[in-house]
Amino acid sequence: MASRHKRRIKLIQPRLQLKLVGTFCGLTLLALGLQLLVFLEGISRIAEQLPADHGVLMDAVPTLVWQSSALALLVVLPLVLFVGVLVTFRIAGPLYRIEKHLRSLIAGEDPGECRLRKGDELQNLCGLVNRATEEVRLRNGAERGSEDRKAA
């Protein structure tokens, strides 16, 4: 049963997931930029208060800033991208399953009840879909049963 619900598609709803992950990355870049500005302002204040050689510190700041920014970007952005995709699966996967379930109902098929994996978000929405479509599923099942009896 576990293999039946195993994820086979890398991005189940690419547009939604990439939009969300792009937002996460944009917020991360904004936070890193703000951190950089605060760091530069703090170093500049410290350099001004040094009795001598504050120029040496200020000359070293650009290199230090570029190195620390590059390291932060190389570590944080891939991590945000990876975690963002994993987190969006808990939303995009259930949306995909609910959409697939509703399309089956519209096509006159009997997909049974809407079911999501344990730990997925939108469990309540899936339950509401089941309640809202119960009559349609029962009607489709009854029609299919009468067609089977006629064929036999």
C-alpha positions in Angstrom: 0.0 0.0 0.0 2.9 2.4 0.7 4.2 2.1 -2.8 0.8 3.0 -4.2 1.0 6.5 -2.7 4.7 7.0 -3.3 5.6 10.2 -5.1 6.7 9.7 -8.7 6.6 13.2 -10.0 9.4 15.6 -8.9 7.2 18.7 -9.0 3.5 17.8 -8.9 2.3 21.3 -9.6 5.4 23.1 -11.0 3.8 26.5 -11.4 2.5 26.7 -7.9 5.5 25.1 -6.3 8.0 27.2 -8.2 6.0 30.4 -7.4 6.1 29.6 -3.7 9.7 28.6 -3.7 10.6 31.7 -5.6 8.8 33.7 -3.0 10.8 31.9 -0.3 14.1 32.6 -2.1 13.1 36.3 -2.7 12.4 36.7 1.0 15.7 35.0 1.9 17.6 37.4 -0.5 15.8 40.3 1.1 16.8 39.1 4.6 20.4 38.5 3.6 20.5 42.0 2.0 19.2 43.6 5.1 21.7 41.7 7.2 24.5 42.9 4.9 23.4 46.6 5.3 23.2 46.2 9.1 26.6 44.6 9.2 28.1 47.4 7.0 26.6 50.1 9.2 27.9 48.4 12.3 31.4 47.9 11.0 31.5 51.5 9.8 30.5 52.8 13.2 33.2 50.7 14.9 35.8 51.8 12.4 35.1 55.5 13.1 35.6 54.9 16.8 39.0 53.3 16.4 41.8 55.7 17.5 44.0 54.8 14.6 44.1 52.6 11.5 40.4 52.8 10.9 41.3 53.0 7.2 42.8 49.5 7.4 39.5 48.1 8.7 37.5 49.9 6.1 39.8 48.7 3.3 39.2 45.1 4.5 35.4 45.4 4.7 34.5 45.0 1.0 36.4 41.7 0.8 34.9 40.5 4.0 31.4 41.5 2.9 31.7 39.7 -0.5 33.1 36.6 1.1 30.5 36.3 3.8 27.7 37.2 1.3 28.8 34.6 -1.2 29.1 31.9 1.5 25.7 32.8 2.9 24.1 32.6 -0.6 25.8 29.4 -1.4 24.6 27.7 1.8 21.2 29.4 2.4 19.7 29.6 -1.1 20.1 25.9 -2.0 18.8 25.0 1.5 15.7 27.3 1.1 15.1 25.9 -2.4 15.3 22.2 -1.2 13.2 22.8 1.9 10.8 25.0 0.0 10.1 22.2 -2.6 9.7 19.6 0.2 7.3 21.8 2.1 5.2 22.7 -1.0 4.6 19.0 -1.6 2.4 18.9 1.5 0.2 21.4 -0.2 0.6 20.9 -3.9 0.2 17.1 -3.7 -3.1 17.2 -1.9 -4.4 19.9 -4.4 -3.3 17.7 -7.2 -5.1 14.6 -5.7 -8.3 16.6 -5.0 -8.3 18.1 -8.5 -7.8 14.6 -10.0 -10.6 13.3 -7.8 -13.0 16.0 -9.0 -12.1 15.5 -12.6 -12.9 11.8 -12.3 -16.3 12.6 -10.8 -17.0 15.1 -13.6 -16.1 12.3 -16.1 -18.7 10.1 -14.5 -16.1 7.7 -13.0 -16.3 6.5 -9.4 -13.0 7.4 -7.8 -14.3 6.5 -4.3 -13.6 8.8 -1.5 -11.0 11.5 -1.7 -8.0 10.3 0.3 -4.7 12.0 1.2 -1.5 10.7 2.7 -1.0 11.0 6.4 0.8 14.2 7.2 -0.5 16.1 4.1 -2.2 19.4 4.5 -5.7 20.1 3.4 -7.2 17.0 5.1 -10.3 19.1 6.0 -10.8 20.2 2.4 -10.6 16.6 1.2 -13.3 15.7 3.8 -15.5 18.6 2.6 -15.1 17.4 -1.0 -16.2 13.9 0.2 -19.3 15.3 1.9 -20.1 17.6 -1.1 -19.7 14.9 -3.7 -21.2 12.0 -1.7 -24.6 12.2 -3.5 -22.9 12.3 -6.9 -20.7 9.3 -6.1 -23.7 7.4 -4.8 -25.7 8.3 -8.0 -22.8 7.3 -10.3 -22.4 4.0 -8.4 -26.1 3.3 -8.6 -26.1 4.0 -12.4 -23.1 1.9 -12.9 -24.7 -1.0 -11.0 -27.9 -0.8 -13.1 -25.8 -0.8 -16.3 -23.9 -3.9 -15.0 -27.1 -5.7 -14.3 -28.5 -4.9 -17.8 -25.3 -6.1 -19.4 -25.5 -9.4 -17.5 
